[in-house]
Structures are given as C-alpha cells and as structure tokens.
Amino acid sequence: MPANGRGRLAFGVPARLLPRIIIACIALGAICIQLIPLEYHWNVTLTSRSRGTPVELGSQPQLCTTLGKSNGILRISGNVTARTLANYPNVFATANPLEGVRLEIAPVGTVAAVFNSRKVGAIGVGGEGHIHAGQTWHFSLDIKAGGVITLDVAKMTTSDILEQLDLTCRSLLVGGGFDASRQLNGTVEPISFQAGTFTEPIPDAQLIGVLGVLLLLWVLAGTIGGRPPRATKDGTDD
C-alpha cells in the first residue's frame, strides 16, 4: 500500500495505531489532572510582624482547630531576616514545645519546623538548603489534617507525614519560641497565619492520575512489544 494510502494517517503514521493514539491521549489527560492546583478557602487570617522584639499574639485556638477536619489546613508564611544564626533562633511558635510548632534556624543555616508527635516526640521537618545571616528569605509552612507537612524555605521544599501529631495554638509568638534564649535577632515582616480548608477541583484526581499512568504504560508496552507490520507484495508495510 502506498505511503499516502488509506492505511496511513498524517505524517505517515499507520492507521492501525489510531486506537492506541486515542487511548494514549486519554491517559496523558488523566495524568495532567494531577497538575490542577488545589483550591484553598481561608476562614481565619492573622497577620503580624516582629522587629527585634518578640511579639505575643496570645491564644488563637481557631487556627489549629481547623486541623480537626479531614481537609483542614494551617498555613504559616512570612519573610525573615536574621542578623545572627547563633543559638538556634526561632522565627515563631504556636504554643509551648510539647504542644505547638516552631520554626527554628540552626547555626549552620538550615531551617526546620519542629513538632511534637505522641509517637516519636520532638521531630523536625526541613533542613534542605541554607540561609545566611543578613539575608532576607521567604518561608511557607503547610500543615494539613493527618499530619501532612510541607515546608518551603528560600524555594527549597521538604515534605513529610507525622503520625499522631500534637498541635495547638495556645500562645502564638512571633520572633521567638522555645525559650528566651531563642529570640530572633532580626525581623519577621510580615508573617501570616491562615486556617481553612482545601478541596480538589476534580475529586480523586490522584487516583485518576495513577490510572492514567498505568494506561499509558499499557499502551507503550503494546506498541513496543507488538507484532512487526507484515510486508505486502509491493514491499510496503501492511
């Protein structure tokens, strides 16, 4: 059959591959569904700053109670400048070390969110990348129901899942944390605490994406491992 005959599609693609091409396009679409961002609905927003002196915001239980919902989220974000990294300065804390979360800077310049889990005790999430004294950097900490943690520091992201997470917002403090010796010698401005819920624009998007990957692998396996085209009498592929 000639290359431009009925057995060929555009660019010489064999017509027999049309069903696989359609299925592959469907699979790619299913995979791309996972790229659609979550929708956030913030019910509570609290904004503050610290300029060399810790600022007490008191008890704000409504920020943490949202984590009791299956799709609850607490997001804490802000811009930080630390003049010195000595003695593990704290950017903020939501309660005492056994009940809250605090953001702590190590002398070597790594940054971690420190939690308390009933299962393992104190545990840090972070440590990726380094910041320097005098440098202004941005952080964003997402805490989702079920202990799903995502920390972004100066565009370096770390994620983890903490089981049996204890978290309250009984005594918010900006520019300090663990104790008086951990005061931040620098500025935090601004910092925001946002609590609310998140939803997926398309339900079960992750499951659909996984099915799309499996479908695409099946198509590729069938295409690569399929029978070679048979030669016709005129020497062209069938």
N, C-alpha and C positions, 0 to 999 in steps of 0.2 A: 504494500500500500504506500503511496507517495507520502512524503513528509507532511504535505499540507492537505491530506485527505481527511475523510470523516473520522479516522482513528486518532486524530491529533487535535489538541486544543491550542490555544495561543502559545507562542514560543516553542512549539514542537512537543508539548507535554502530552503523553499518551492519554487518550480519553478514558482508558480503564482505571486511571488513577484519580478520576474526578471524585468518586465517593470518599476516598481516603483524604483528599484535599479538603473536602467539606467537613469531614469529621475532625481533621487537624485544626481547622479554623475555629470550630466549636470548642475544642479543647483549649486552644490558646485564649479564647474569650473567657472560658471558665477560670483559667489561671489568672488572668488580668483582673478578675473581680476582686481578688485579694488586695489589689493596689488602691481600691477606692477607700479613702480615709474614713475613720470613724467620725461620727457626729457627737459633739460634746454639748451638754446642757448644764450650764453652771447655775446653781441655786444660791451659792454664797461666794462672795468675793471680798477679801480683806487685803488692803494694801498698806505697806508701811515702809520705813527706811531707818537706817542706823548710821550715824556719822561719828564714829569713835566712842560712843557710849551705848551700852545695851539698852534696848527699848522693850519694855514689858507690855504685852498686849493682853495679858490675863487669860482667863479661861474662855475658850471658844469651842465648846463641845460639838457644835453643829458642823464644824469642819470634818471631824473624824466619824461622826455617826453615819454619814453617808456611805461609809465603807461596809455598813451592815447590809446594804442592798447588793444583789447579785451583780449589778452593773455599776456600782458606785465607784467614784474616783476622787482622789485628793491630789491636786497638782500644786506644787510649790516651785516658784521660779523667781529669778532675780539677777541682778548684776552685782558683782563683788570686786572690791579692790582691797587686798591685804598688804599692809606695809611691811609686815614681817610674818614669817611662817613658823616661828619658834613656838614651842609648847602647844602644838595642836589646836590652833584657834577654831572656834565654832562659828558658823555663819548664822544658824538659827537652831532652835529646839522647840518642840511642841509640848513637852512635859518632862518630868524627871527621867533619868537614864533608863529606868526599868519600865516606863510606860509610853514614852514618846519616840520620836525620831529626831535626830540632829544631823547637821551637815558639818563634817569635820575635815580640816586641812592638815595633812601630815607635813613635817618639816621638809621632806623631800619634794613636796609639791603635788602629791596625789590627793584627790578629794574623794571622800566616801560618805554615803548616807548610813548612819549607824542605827540599827533597830535592836529590839529585844524580842526574841522568839521564845515561847514557852518550851520549845523542843530543844534548842541548842544554846539559848542565852544570847549574849550580845553578838551581833553579826553585822559586818559592813558590806555594802554593795557599792562598788566603784573601784577606784584605783587605776583606771585607764587614763593615760595621758598625764601631763604635768602642767601646773601653772607656776607662775613666778611672782615673787614679791614685787609690788608696784604695778602689776599687770591687772587690767580690768577684764573680767571674764564673765560669761553668762552660764547659768545652770538652770536645768529644769528637772524636777523630780516628780514622776508619776507613781502614785500608789493606788493600785486597783484592788477591789474586793478579791479575796482569795490569795492575797499576798504577792501579786504580780508587780514587780518593781522595775522601773526604767529610770535610769539616771543619765542625763546628758550634761557633760561639763566641757565647755570650750569645744563643742562639736564632736566630742568623743562619747559614745554611748555604751552603757553597760546595762544588762538586764539580768534578773534573777527571779526566782519564786521562793518565798519564805513561808514555810508551813507554821501554823499556829502563831500567827503574828499578833503581838500585843501592841496596840496603838491608841493613844488618847491625845486630846488637845486641851489639856487642863491648864497649861501655863505657857503660852506662846512667848518666846523671847527671840528678838532679832539682834544679832551682833554678839551673841554669847550662847552658852549651852551647858555643858557638863558641870562646870563649877566656875567660880570667879576667876580662876587661873586661865580659863579657856576663852577669855574675852577676845573678840576680834579687834586687832589694832588696824583699823581701816574703815571702809564704808560698805554698806549694803543699800543700794538705792537704784530703783525701787525694788521691793520684794512683794510678791503677791501670793496669797493662799486662796485657792479656788476649789470648791467642793461641788460635786454634782453627779451626773450620770453620763454614760456613753452608750450609743446604740450603733449597730451595724446598718448601713444603708440597705444592704441585701442580707437577710437572715442566712445563717450558716454559710457565710462567704468562704470561710476557711475550708469547710468540708467540700464545697463545690470546687475550690481550687485544687484540693488533693485529688478529687475525681478527675479533674481536667488533666493533671499531670499523668495519672495512670492511663487515661485515654490516649494522650499524646504518645506515651511510651509504647502503647499497644500498636498505634498507627505506624510509628517508626520501625518497630520490630517487624511488623508485617510487610512494610515496604522494603526494608533492607534484606530481610530473610526470605522474601517471596520468590516464586519461581522466575527465572530469567525469561524474557519475552521470546516467543518462538519465531523463527525466521520463516518468512513466506517464500514462495517460489521466486519472486523478483528480488530476493535478497534483503528486503526491509523487515523490520521487526513487526510482529503481529500485535 
